[in-house]
Amino acid sequence: MLSLMKNSIDIFQCPVCYGELAIEDEYVICVENKHRFDIVDDIPLMFVEGSDGEYSDRITQKVKLFYEENPFPNYDESDNPGLLIAKAESSVFAKLLNDELPFNIRILEVGCGTGQMTNYLSLAHRYVFGVDLSLNSLLSANNFKKRNSLKRSSFYQMNLFKPVFKVESFHAVICNGVLHHTHEAYAGLRVITKLIKKGGYIILGLYNRYGRLFTNIRRTIFSMTGSRLHFLDAYLRRQDITYSKKKTWYLDQYENPYETTHTFGEVLGWFEQTGIEFISSIPEIGNILPLSDDYKLFSKKSRGNIITRLISQLAMPFLTNKEGGFFIMIGRKK
Ligand SMILES: C[S@@+](CC[C@H](N)C(=O)[O-])C[C@H]1O[C@@H](n2cnc3c(N)ncnc32)[C@H](O)[C@@H]1O
């Protein structure tokens, strides 16, 4: 039980007082101040409220409730490691990530949801720690892990504003589609970049202010017309996806209790202020064509200028619209 946590207990800290943690039979305990965290189905429950005040806690609670009710992205009953690989690799991003991340490294996925990426990356000999607010999402992630005897993924309930890991513990931190559901994405980035080792990577996915345009228009249309015009969304039109996965997508995209949108320029500014060097992005800045086959996520690309960044973002609704206007920025900790 909890073998990955036991083997790396030195990177863990109490989310309340930052003291050392120890694992007892039925709970995790803080050595110094005896803060105690239950374990459910091998998942330590270490969620604690943030310390940024009532407004941020209200958003965290709303988002938590939403994802407890609607775990995202969810599994189909027939999913197995083969299908997990096939589905992950239908996304260019996941395939590139898996091809380029070295083996035997320690990765943290913040806001892992139902753990597809965490489980997928762990298949190729990497130690991957998935954390999320939503226990129901984590139970589903862990259920997949157990059913398929995966050994190198593990899951923890945690609020990203109150990490259960010490600074500089990970070679890479992945945070996809998460910070735009928090009270302040930049505040979240400041916390999670501290967890990266020097020379390690942040892989950050956010909604783009321009890329999200058509989703916002569709949200307005759907709120006025009900489900009749759901075919306007490319994902909801697909024939190869179950009703339950479509429902999960619909709720996440159109009924989410809180989301913000961001730009390349904004994230570049955040990177500078948190000691992160820009490495690359999807879509590529200054290139409105699809990524070429030999695109490398971890080799340095141009950060462009205000005009090229704007052009890339204005093109997003037309090129990447089916992903809901999502962009990914990769940076290296200096
Ligand atoms: C849209 S889902 C993304 C899931 C997964 N990263 C993916 O790309 O499929 C957003 C996830 O962020 C989690 N989340 C939101 N705020 C969080 C916070 N403060 N701490 C930890 N997880 C959070 C939610 O519970 C949810 O599972």
The ligand as a Gaussian input file, in Angstrom:
#p B3LYP/6-31G(d) Opt

LIG

0 1
 C      -10.545000      20.390000     -16.797000
 S       -9.984000      19.313000     -15.551000
 C       -8.418000      18.840000     -16.268000
 C       -8.036000      17.435000     -15.919000
 C       -6.741000      16.947000     -16.593000
 N       -5.616000      17.786000     -16.253000
 C       -6.905000      16.886000     -18.076000
 O       -6.209000      17.634000     -18.793000
 O       -7.705000      16.085000     -18.554000
 C       -9.460000      20.402000     -14.258000
 C       -9.009000      19.665000     -13.007000
 O       -8.367000      20.600000     -12.132000
 C       -8.680000      20.259000     -10.800000
 N       -8.462000      21.441000      -9.940000
 C       -9.061000      22.642000     -10.033000
 N       -8.619000      23.456000      -9.049000
 C       -7.687000      22.757000      -8.336000
 C       -6.897000      23.033000      -7.187000
 N       -6.972000      24.208000      -6.551000
 N       -6.066000      22.075000      -6.734000
 C       -5.998000      20.861000      -7.336000
 N       -6.745000      20.529000      -8.424000
 C       -7.581000      21.465000      -8.917000
 C      -10.147000      19.852000     -10.905000
 O      -10.577000      19.079000      -9.799000
 C      -10.167000      19.078000     -12.225000
 O       -9.967000      17.702000     -12.044000

